Amino acid sequence: AYDLCGLPVSVFRSDMILTHRQYSGQLNVTDAFTRMLLSLVLTGIAPRSFYQGDGDGSRPRAHYEGLPVDFVTEAITTLGLANSEGFRSYDVMNPHDDGISVDTFVDWLVEDGHTIDIIDDYDEWLSRFETALRGLPDDQRRSSVLPLLDAYRAPGHPRRGADTPTDQFRKAVQNYKIGSDDDSADIPHIDHALITKYISDLRAHGLL
């Protein structure tokens, strides 16, 4: 459209879009992230780490790349409307090498009072996890991570930030003060409050 007709075009590429930080129940029940959080709480077991380690037994530093939907929509509408000419391309992703990963989410669930036993051997965890998921009531099993379990047959590769360059997107977020009314505007980190809200939202949907 831009090349042929000169129309202003903004392209937004996003990774996982997470629940709304404010409104209750505003989450995608069937996405992989929601399914995993639900499954961890329902089964009460988690591996020592979801990521490949270096063999010393410690949890590797890793990063989860999602962003809350309210931030994503504000970014898209603000930057899309601001582009009145030319072509813009944004990777709407979480670039922070902050060590906040699925392992961190398990820690936060435990801090919130959920009983989750940590299993050192990944294969043992996976076997017990699958057995527990298959034994859930029908509605919970259908909403669990069971249909996507092949993605967890082996520990994941730990990432240290976004897989694609986000410098242009981050600069635009700061320039247009997206998500903030002052100079502190930036791409948000995933925080403990968001994971806590996920559990509240799952309760609102009757799954917990």
PyMOL commands that set and color helices and strands:
alter all, ss='L'
color gray80, all
select helices_A, chain A and resi 2-5+32-43+69-82+102-111+122-134+138-143+146-152+167-175+192-204
alter helices_A, ss='H'
color red, helices_A
select strands_A, chain A and resi 9-14+17-18+45-47+67-68+87-92+117-119
alter strands_A, ss='S'
color yellow, strands_A
deselect
rebuild
show_as cartoon
